[in-house]
Amino acid sequence: MDFERAQKRIRELTGIIEKHNYNYYVLAKPVISDYEYDMLMKELIELEERYPELADINSPTQRVGGQVTKDFPVVRHKYPMLSLGNTYSKKELQDFDNRVRKVIGDGFEYVCELKYDGVAIGLVYENGQLVRAVTRGDGFRGDDVTNNVRTIKSVPLRLFDSGNVPDELEARGEIFMPHKSFLQLNEAKISNNEPPFANPRNAAAGSLKLQESKIAALRKLDCFIYKVLGEYLPADNHYDNLQSAKKWGFKISEFTEKCDNLDQVYKYIGYWEKERKSLDFDIDGVVIKINSDKQQEKLGYTAKSPRWAIAYKFPTQQAYTRLLDVKYQVGRTGVVTPVAVLQPVQLSGTTVKRASLYNADRIKQLQLHINDMVVVEKGGEIIPKIVDVDITERDDDAQPVSFATRCDECNTPLVRKEGEALHYCPNKKECPPQILAKIEHFISRKAMNIESLGQGRTEILIKNGLVKNIADLYDLKYEQIYGLEKSIVNELEGTSKKISFRKKTVENILNALEKSKSVPFERVLYALGIRYVGETVAKRITPHFSSIDKLMNSSFEQLLEVPEIGEKIAKSIILFFQDKDNIDIINRLRNKGLQFETGKKEISTGLFEGKVFVISGVFGKYSRQELKTLIENNGGKVTGSVSSNTDYLLAGDNMGPEKRRKAVELDVRIINESEFEDLLKDI
Ligand code: IVH
C-alpha cells in the first residue's frame, strides 16, 4: 500500500475504531464481535508500524499505553477547578433554595446528578483533539496526567464532529474505578503479596499517578463528564450542553435529571440513597445545579465554590461497637487477611459482625486493642471497615492486637517476606482453607464445571478426610459420600441450612466428575490453579504447547515466546512444575482420563512463508485465535480484510458476505477448515 492510500486507510480505520469504542465503552452497546474489533485494530497497528510518520498520539492504538512519566508536570487550569458546598441536611437544601430564589426569582430549573466518588479531572480539547488531562490539584494548578488518562477507553481522544464542536473546550468530570475492576485489582494485589487499596477512590487516584501508562491501561478506569466549559458552547444551559457532549463522544450518566422544585430534588435524593448499592461504582451524594448559564452567572461564586450548585452528601453510615477478636482468613494462595470480629451492630440495614483490617500495618496504624470500642464505617464501600478507635473507653490492662504468628487454621508459622505488607501461610498442601479454595477453583463453572460439588459440599468432603487435593475427587466412591451431611450457619443472616449428600446429589456429582473428563485441555490447565494462569493466559498457552508434557518441559525462554506471557507468569509456571506433588497430581488426573493435550496440530515451519490469510466466520474444530497462531507459527500473516494481497480466505460458518464477494472479485482462494488442515498435511 502506498503512502497516500495508507494515510487514507489509517484515517478511515481510526474513525471506525473510535465509533466502536464509543459503542462499547460509552453506550455499552457493541455492534461487532471482539474478534472483528481486534482485526481492525491489528490492521491499524500494522499500518502505523509500516508508516511511523502517520502514527498519531491520539490514535486508538495508543490506548494500551507505553509512555512513562517520571514527574507529572504541574499546569495551570484555564478555568479554576472549584469545589462544591456540601450539606447533609434537607434544611440546608431549603436554605440553598431560598438563597437562589432571592437572587434569580422563581423561574428556574434544577439539574440533579450523582456525585461520583472518584478523582476530578479536566480534559482539554483543541480542534476536537485531547491535548491535556489535568487533576484538580489546588484548584488553580494540577498535575498533567494525560498519558494515563489516554488509556481510559471512555475518554474520547478525538471528538466526533457533529457540526458543533467548539475549537476549544474543557470537559470536567470524575475518573473512577468500577467495583468489578476494583475487586479484580485487589485480588491480584493480594495474590501478588501487595497491600490492597482501601477503596475504589484510592485505587483510581493511585492509578492516575502510575509512572507507566501501560499499567494504568490495565486498571480499567472509567470517566463520567459532569460539566462542559468553553466560550462557544452550543447551548445556553448545562443540561443541553451535556447532551451535546454525549454526541461528541463523552460518557454522561444516564441518571441526570431536570427537576422543577425541591420536592422533586428530595425524591431524586431519596431514590439514590437507597439505590446507590445497585450501581457498579461509588457515589457519595447528589449534586444539585441550576440549569441556565445566565442564572448561574447571576448567582456567581464564593472564593471556593459556585453559588449555583450544592452537593447533598449521603450520611456516612457509621456505627460504634466493640472489637471482640481478630481472626485470620487464609486465601487460595495462602495470603492471610486479618478480620475484626465485632459485637453485632446495625449499620444501614444490615447487621455487621465483621470488618476488614487489610494487613498488619493497618492494625498497627489503628493501635487496636482487644475489647476496644471502635467506629465502623460503611461508605460507598462494599466491605465495612474500622475507621477509628475510642481510646477513652480502653481498660488499663487491655491487650494490644498483635498479628498472629501461626496460621489460625493449621497452626503453621506464618511468613512475611522482607519489605512486604502481607503475611502468608506456607502450608499449601495441608492448610484446609487453601485446599478448599483450590478445589473450589477446580470445580468452578469456567474450569471443570462440577458445580454440584459446590455450596459447602467440598468442605464436608475435606472435613471427612476424603479429599486433600483435586486428584482425590476422582477417587470418590458412591458409598463413601452417600449420607454425609452438615449444617452450615450463615452468620450474617442468622440462618442455617442442612447440606446433605442424598442419592440424587451423589449421582449428579459422580456424573459431573465423569463428564469433566472431556473438558478441553485449555480449561484443565486453567483449573490446575497455577498462579497467574487465568482463563485468558491458559487459552494463549495451548496453541503453543499442545500438551501438558510440552508445557512441563518448556524452558523459561520458550514460555516467554507466547504472547501475553511475561516473566512473572513464566516463573510461576516453572515453579509449579518443579513441585513433585503437582506432577503426582497431574499424573493421577491423566490416568483418570482428563484431557492433557489439545489433539490439534501444533507446528512451527515456514510452510506459509509470504502467504497472507484472512479468517472470517466461526469454525468447528479450531478457535480463530488457534487458526491465527497456526498460520503465524508457520510463517504466514493474518490480516483483517480481503485485498489483492490476500492469498487465502479461510471461511467458517456465518462469514461476512462482503468478504466472500471481495474474494470472488479478486480471485482469492477460499478454503474451509478441513481444506486448511489439508494444507497442514504437507508438513
Ligand atoms: S460539579 C464548580 N458535578 O465533587 C463545580 N462535581 O467538590 C464543579 N463531583 O471533586 C463540580 N460528581 O469532582 C460536579 N456530578 C458532579 C460531581 C462532582 C462528583 C466531585 C468533583 C469534586 C467534588 C466537588
Residues whose N, C-alpha, C, O or C-beta is under 5 A from the ligand:
A	BS01	IVH	L82 S83 L84 E113 L114 K115 Y116 A120 G173 E174 Y226 V287 P306
